[in-house]
Amino acid sequence: MDYLLNTTNYSKKQIKQWHRGFMKDCPTGQLSRRKFLSIYRNLFPDGTAGAFYEHVFRTLDEDGSGKIDFKEFLQAISITQAGQPEEKLDLAFRLYDIDRNGFIEEHEMVEIIQAIYLMTETDTLNIGEAPMIRTKQIFDKMDSNGDGVLSKQEFIKGCLEDETLYKLLACNHDEDS
């Protein structure tokens, strides 16, 4: 409890409420990949969000166990609901850093942007090169040392300096972000 009080934006009462709901939905205390994806299949029945939510699951499953425990779940919810921009961007960085090597390579960003386009665009047949073009534009703007990868520092700095990139890359569409 103390750990969650220190690492989330929730009170003891709120944590207990979240825990009750989590245990009701996940009696084992862990959210499996299958259950996680089935929740999102219900929200996006056309199947277009599957690739994106596979990446979201990987990001939330910090220990790589194949399951999301309550601690991982609540920390992510706390960040997305009430986290500071830097916290949201740290979470976004982990989403884009598919291989978890501490850098975002262009092919990783293309893969995530492709998944976002598939989920949000109505004309998915004509997406074509758009994710690659968008990724190149982002790298041209953010890769300050020109090494072909984005460090966490470059990613966060680039997003904080460009509201449009922040909203796109942090998947943050709040009005007062």
C-alpha positions in Angstrom: 0.0 0.0 0.0 2.8 2.4 0.9 4.5 1.8 -2.4 1.3 2.7 -4.3 0.6 5.7 -2.1 4.1 7.0 -3.0 4.0 6.2 -6.7 0.5 7.1 -7.7 -1.8 10.1 -7.4 -4.4 8.2 -5.4 -5.4 8.1 -1.7 -5.6 5.0 0.4 -9.4 4.9 -0.1 -9.1 5.3 -3.9 -6.4 2.5 -4.1 -8.7 0.2 -2.2 -11.6 1.0 -4.6 -9.4 0.4 -7.6 -8.1 -2.9 -6.0 -11.6 -4.2 -5.4 -12.6 -3.5 -9.0 -9.4 -5.1 -10.3 -9.9 -8.2 -8.2 -13.5 -8.5 -9.3 -12.4 -8.5 -13.0 -9.1 -10.4 -12.3 -9.6 -12.8 -9.4 -6.1 -14.1 -9.8 -4.7 -10.7 -9.2 -3.3 -10.5 -12.7 -4.6 -9.3 -16.0 -3.7 -11.7 -18.7 -2.8 -10.6 -22.3 -5.9 -12.5 -23.5 -8.3 -10.7 -21.1 -6.7 -7.3 -21.7 -7.0 -7.7 -25.5 -10.6 -9.0 -25.2 -11.5 -5.8 -23.3 -10.2 -3.7 -26.2 -11.8 -6.0 -28.8 -15.1 -5.1 -27.2 -14.3 -1.4 -27.5 -13.0 -1.7 -31.0 -15.0 -4.6 -32.5 -13.7 -3.9 -36.1 -10.3 -5.2 -35.0 -8.3 -2.1 -35.9 -7.0 -1.5 -32.4 -5.4 -5.0 -31.9 -1.9 -4.1 -32.9 -1.8 -0.9 -30.8 -3.2 -2.6 -27.7 -0.6 -5.4 -28.1 2.0 -2.6 -27.7 0.1 -1.1 -24.8 0.0 -4.4 -23.0 3.8 -4.9 -23.5 4.4 -1.4 -22.1 2.3 -2.0 -19.0 3.7 -5.4 -18.4 6.9 -3.9 -17.0 8.4 -7.1 -15.7 7.7 -9.0 -18.9 5.7 -11.7 -17.1 3.0 -11.8 -19.7 0.5 -10.5 -17.1 -0.3 -7.1 -15.7 -0.4 -7.1 -11.9 -2.3 -4.5 -9.8 0.8 -2.4 -9.2 1.6 -2.1 -12.9 -2.1 -1.4 -13.7 -2.6 1.3 -11.1 0.6 3.1 -11.8 -0.3 3.3 -15.5 -3.8 4.5 -14.8 -2.5 7.1 -12.4 0.0 8.4 -15.0 -2.6 8.5 -17.8 -5.2 10.2 -15.6 -3.2 12.6 -13.5 0.4 12.3 -14.3 2.8 15.2 -15.1 3.7 15.6 -18.8 7.2 14.1 -18.1 5.5 11.0 -16.6 3.2 10.6 -19.5 6.1 11.0 -21.9 8.1 8.4 -20.0 5.2 6.0 -20.4 4.9 6.9 -24.1 8.7 6.4 -24.6 8.3 2.9 -23.2 5.5 2.3 -25.7 7.7 3.3 -28.6 10.8 1.5 -27.3 9.6 -1.9 -28.4 12.8 -3.8 -27.8 13.4 -2.0 -24.4 17.0 -1.0 -25.3 16.6 2.6 -24.1 16.3 4.1 -27.6 13.5 4.5 -30.1 14.6 3.3 -33.6 12.8 4.6 -36.7 11.3 1.1 -37.4 9.8 1.0 -33.9 8.2 4.4 -34.3 6.8 3.4 -37.7 5.3 0.3 -36.2 3.5 2.2 -33.4 2.4 5.0 -35.7 1.1 2.4 -38.2 -0.9 0.8 -35.4 -2.3 4.2 -34.3 -3.3 5.0 -37.9 -5.0 1.7 -38.3 -7.0 2.4 -35.1 -7.9 6.0 -35.9 -8.1 6.4 -39.6 -11.4 5.6 -41.4 -9.7 4.8 -44.8 -7.1 2.3 -43.7 -6.5 1.0 -47.2 -4.8 4.3 -48.2 -2.5 4.8 -45.2 0.5 3.6 -47.3 3.7 5.5 -46.6 2.1 8.0 -44.1 3.6 6.3 -40.9 7.1 6.3 -42.5 6.8 9.9 -43.7 5.5 11.0 -40.3 8.3 9.1 -38.5 11.0 10.7 -40.7 9.5 14.2 -39.9 9.6 13.4 -36.2 13.2 12.1 -36.3 14.3 15.1 -38.3 12.9 17.3 -35.6 13.9 15.3 -32.5 17.2 13.5 -33.2 19.3 16.4 -32.0 22.6 14.5 -32.2 21.9 12.9 -35.6 22.7 9.3 -34.5 19.5 7.8 -36.0 17.8 6.9 -32.7 15.9 8.9 -30.1 17.1 8.8 -26.5 14.5 9.2 -23.8 16.0 12.7 -23.2 15.6 13.7 -26.9 12.1 12.2 -27.0 10.9 14.0 -23.9 12.6 17.3 -24.8 11.2 17.2 -28.4 7.6 16.5 -27.2 7.7 19.2 -24.5 8.9 21.8 -27.1 6.2 20.9 -29.6 2.6 20.6 -28.4 1.5 18.9 -31.6 4.1 16.1 -31.2 3.3 15.9 -27.5 -0.4 15.2 -28.3 0.5 12.8 -31.0 3.3 10.8 -29.4 2.0 10.8 -25.8 -1.5 9.9 -27.1 -2.6 12.8 -25.0 -5.6 14.7 -26.2 -6.5 16.7 -23.1 -7.4 20.3 -23.7 -5.0 21.6 -21.0 -2.1 19.2 -21.5 
